[in-house]
Amino acid sequence: MARDLARHKIRVVAIAPGVFESPLTAKLEKKAMLTLLKGTEWPNRLGNGKDFAKAVESMVENEMWNGCTLRLDGAVRLGKL
């Protein structure tokens, strides 16, 4: 899609968020939340709206972001070694 739209000066960028603060995560029991946080690396917290907004701002301001997906998950996908 990025290649097809580049001639029109349209960039294609996606954000793949991990677990973020939300009404759903706010309902988690403390034990479940601690287990979830145990799997995070750095920062050791859930993402929030400001984190997402900063990612969007960076993508809008930097035209080199094109044809890619940004994982915004605090390295949760990596797990503990």
C-alpha positions as MATLAB code, in Angstrom:
seq = 'MARDLARHKIRVVAIAPGVFESPLTAKLEKKAMLTLLKGTEWPNRLGNGKDFAKAVESMVENEMWNGCTLRLDGAVRLGKL';
ca = [
       0.000    0.000    0.000;
       2.860    2.407    0.850;
       4.433    1.843   -2.578;
       1.122    2.364   -4.385;
       0.322    5.604   -2.563;
       3.836    7.096   -2.467;
       3.385    8.712   -5.887;
       0.540   10.722   -4.324;
       2.790   11.688   -1.381;
       0.665    9.587    0.966;
       2.486    7.595    3.629;
       1.172    4.412    5.225;
       2.104    3.771    8.837;
       0.471    1.604   11.489;
       0.727    1.395   15.267;
       0.401   -2.009   16.919;
      -0.276   -1.195   20.580;
       0.343   -3.635   23.376;
      -1.721   -3.598   26.539;
      -2.817   -0.059   27.351;
      -4.624    1.510   30.265;
      -8.333    1.294   29.518;
     -11.659    0.829   31.273;
     -11.185   -2.929   30.750;
      -7.698   -3.095   32.322;
      -8.913   -0.879   35.181;
     -11.265   -3.737   36.142;
      -8.472   -6.303   36.454;
      -7.883   -7.784   39.873;
      -4.627   -6.691   41.503;
      -3.107  -10.168   41.133;
      -3.894  -10.246   37.397;
      -2.444   -6.752   36.938;
       0.764   -7.709   38.761;
       1.109  -10.800   36.567;
       0.632   -8.651   33.474;
       3.209   -6.103   34.644;
       5.654   -8.885   35.476;
       5.879   -9.618   31.746;
       6.903   -6.071   30.838;
      10.487   -4.932   30.436;
      10.872   -1.156   30.349;
       8.935    0.855   31.188;
       7.315   -1.421   33.737;
       3.768   -0.167   33.222;
       0.916   -0.257   30.755;
       0.827    2.190   27.888;
      -1.409    5.231   28.083;
      -2.977    7.804   25.801;
       0.034   10.123   25.992;
       2.323    7.299   24.827;
       0.086    6.686   21.828;
      -0.174   10.396   21.029;
       3.626   10.773   21.096;
       3.968    7.885   18.639;
       1.427    9.444   16.277;
       3.130   12.835   16.558;
       6.499   11.304   15.700;
       5.054    9.530   12.682;
       3.375   12.675   11.385;
       6.464   14.853   11.863;
       9.030   12.421   10.424;
       8.379   11.671    6.763;
      10.742    8.687    6.857;
       8.064    6.703    8.678;
       6.497    4.964    5.708;
       5.441    1.403    4.984;
       6.019    0.216    8.530;
       4.336   -0.844   11.726;
       5.461    0.496   15.090;
       5.061   -1.905   17.979;
       4.122    0.232   20.944;
       4.250   -2.310   23.737;
       7.192   -1.638   26.062;
       8.849   -4.867   24.835;
       6.082   -7.055   26.288;
       6.272   -9.311   23.221;
       9.872  -10.200   24.095;
       9.024  -11.811   27.412;
      11.494  -12.521   30.179;
      14.689  -14.407   29.503;
];
